[in-house]
Amino acid sequence: MNEISARRRTTLLAGAVIGSFVIALSVWILPNPVRFLESMGQPSEVPALGWILAVVVAITYTAYTLWAVPTVRTIAIEWSRFRLLAIPLALLSGVLEEMFFRRVVMDTLAGNGVPLLLQIVLSAALFAVVHGMWVLFAKSWRIATPVLCSTFALGVLLSLVYVASDRVIIPAILTHVAINLVIEPGLLHH
């Protein structure tokens, strides 16, 4: 597949992801937008440690990805319409995924008496499995283990940001958005 065909495929895939995220967020937000926003918490409620960890995770994970995946590095520094896909992908995935994997999954587990370490592991494992679907789209089984391991690690890190933020989700969302602004759509294109 040549570069133009690969970019078209990635653009179509990104469009489908963006569309599905818009639908999912609409279904979640529209019935009660005020409740949805209130469930995020207030930035002023976040301890300094939460913000510090959020910045450290965003920088560290982004740097790791740029180092580990040369195609992501190449696309991350280009300025193009293709690269602009990062903006809606980052915003939508940051909000939807953090609200689900951290807020819903971890808080549901906590409400059922599951210990914190297990909440983090289960949330990160689910995050990795869901992100493992990109292996199917890429049709590259050699990247399956690295994708699962790196997204599991990111899931753990984002869970730690959430916990360090006294379970206010905004720092985890902003961390996720910051990372994806740099590495998307390069990861989809990989």
C-alpha positions in Angstrom: 0.0 0.0 0.0 1.5 3.4 -1.0 1.6 6.4 1.4 -1.4 8.1 -0.1 -3.6 5.0 0.2 -2.4 4.5 3.7 -3.3 8.0 4.7 -6.7 7.7 3.1 -7.3 4.5 5.0 -6.1 6.2 8.2 -8.3 9.3 7.5 -11.3 7.0 7.0 -10.5 5.1 10.2 -10.1 8.4 12.1 -13.3 9.7 10.8 -15.1 6.6 11.9 -13.6 6.8 15.4 -14.4 10.5 15.6 -18.0 9.8 14.6 -18.5 7.0 17.0 -17.0 9.0 19.8 -19.3 11.9 19.0 -22.3 9.6 19.2 -21.2 7.9 22.4 -20.5 11.3 24.1 -23.8 12.7 22.9 -25.7 9.7 24.3 -23.9 10.2 27.6 -24.0 14.0 27.8 -27.4 15.0 26.2 -29.7 13.5 28.8 -28.2 15.7 31.6 -25.3 17.9 30.5 -25.0 19.6 33.9 -24.7 16.2 35.7 -22.0 15.1 33.2 -20.0 18.3 33.8 -20.4 18.0 37.6 -19.2 14.4 37.5 -15.8 15.7 36.3 -15.2 17.6 39.5 -13.6 21.0 39.9 -10.0 21.7 38.9 -9.6 23.6 42.2 -10.3 20.4 44.1 -7.2 18.7 42.6 -4.1 18.5 44.9 -0.8 19.7 43.5 0.4 16.1 43.3 -2.3 15.3 40.8 -1.3 18.2 38.5 2.4 17.4 38.8 1.9 13.8 38.0 -0.4 14.7 35.1 2.4 16.8 33.5 5.1 14.2 34.2 3.0 11.4 32.6 2.1 13.5 29.6 5.7 14.4 28.9 7.2 11.0 29.7 4.7 8.9 27.7 4.7 11.2 24.8 8.6 11.2 24.7 8.6 7.4 25.0 6.1 7.0 22.1 8.1 9.4 19.9 11.3 7.5 20.7 9.8 4.0 20.3 7.7 4.5 17.1 9.5 6.4 14.3 6.5 6.8 12.1 4.7 8.5 15.0 7.7 10.8 15.4 7.7 11.7 11.7 4.0 12.5 11.5 4.0 14.4 14.9 6.3 17.1 13.5 4.5 17.6 10.1 2.0 20.3 9.5 -0.8 19.0 7.3 -4.6 18.5 7.1 -3.9 14.9 7.9 -2.2 16.0 11.1 -5.2 18.1 12.0 -7.1 14.9 12.7 -5.2 14.8 16.0 -7.4 17.6 17.4 -10.8 16.0 17.4 -9.3 12.6 18.1 -7.4 13.9 21.1 -10.3 15.9 22.6 -13.0 13.2 22.1 -10.8 10.2 23.2 -9.5 12.1 26.2 -12.9 12.9 27.5 -14.7 9.6 26.6 -12.0 7.2 27.5 -11.0 8.8 30.8 -14.7 9.2 31.9 -15.2 5.5 31.1 -12.0 3.7 32.1 -11.1 5.9 35.2 -14.4 7.5 36.3 -16.9 4.7 35.6 -14.7 1.6 35.8 -12.5 2.5 38.8 -15.3 4.2 40.8 -17.7 1.3 40.2 -15.0 -1.1 41.4 -14.3 1.1 44.4 -18.0 1.2 45.2 -18.0 -2.6 45.2 -15.1 -2.7 47.7 -12.4 -3.7 45.2 -8.9 -2.7 46.6 -7.2 0.3 44.9 -4.4 -1.7 43.3 -6.9 -4.1 41.7 -9.0 -1.1 40.5 -5.9 0.3 38.7 -4.9 -3.1 37.2 -8.4 -3.9 36.0 -8.9 -0.4 34.5 -5.6 -0.5 32.8 -6.1 -4.1 31.5 -9.5 -3.1 30.0 -7.9 0.0 28.5 -5.2 -2.1 26.9 -7.6 -4.8 25.5 -9.9 -2.1 24.0 -6.9 -0.4 22.4 -5.7 -3.8 21.2 -8.3 -3.6 18.5 -6.0 -1.3 16.6 -3.9 -4.4 16.0 -6.8 -5.8 14.0 -7.0 -2.7 11.8 -3.2 -2.6 11.3 -3.2 -6.3 10.5 0.3 -6.4 12.1 0.4 -9.1 14.8 4.1 -8.3 15.5 2.9 -5.1 17.2 0.2 -6.8 19.3 2.4 -7.3 22.4 4.0 -3.8 22.4 0.6 -2.2 21.8 -1.0 -4.1 24.7 2.0 -3.5 27.0 2.3 0.2 26.3 -1.4 0.9 26.6 -1.6 -1.1 29.8 1.3 1.0 31.1 -0.5 4.2 30.0 -3.7 2.9 31.7 -1.8 2.4 34.9 -0.3 5.9 34.7 -3.6 7.6 33.9 -5.2 5.7 36.8 -2.4 7.0 39.1 -3.1 10.5 37.9 -6.8 10.0 38.7 -6.0 8.7 42.2 -3.4 11.4 42.9 -6.1 13.9 41.8 -8.5 12.7 44.5 -10.6 11.1 41.8 -11.2 14.4 40.0 -11.1 13.3 36.3 -9.9 16.6 34.7 -6.2 16.0 35.1 -6.4 12.5 33.6 -8.5 13.9 30.7 -6.0 16.7 30.0 -3.1 14.3 30.2 -4.7 11.9 27.7 -5.6 14.8 25.4 -2.0 16.2 25.5 -0.5 12.8 24.7 -3.0 12.2 21.8 -2.5 15.7 20.4 1.1 14.7 19.7 0.9 11.0 18.8 -2.3 10.9 16.8 -3.0 10.2 14.0 0.5 8.7 13.8 -0.5 5.7 15.9 -3.5 5.0 13.7 -1.2 5.3 10.6 1.4 2.9 12.1 
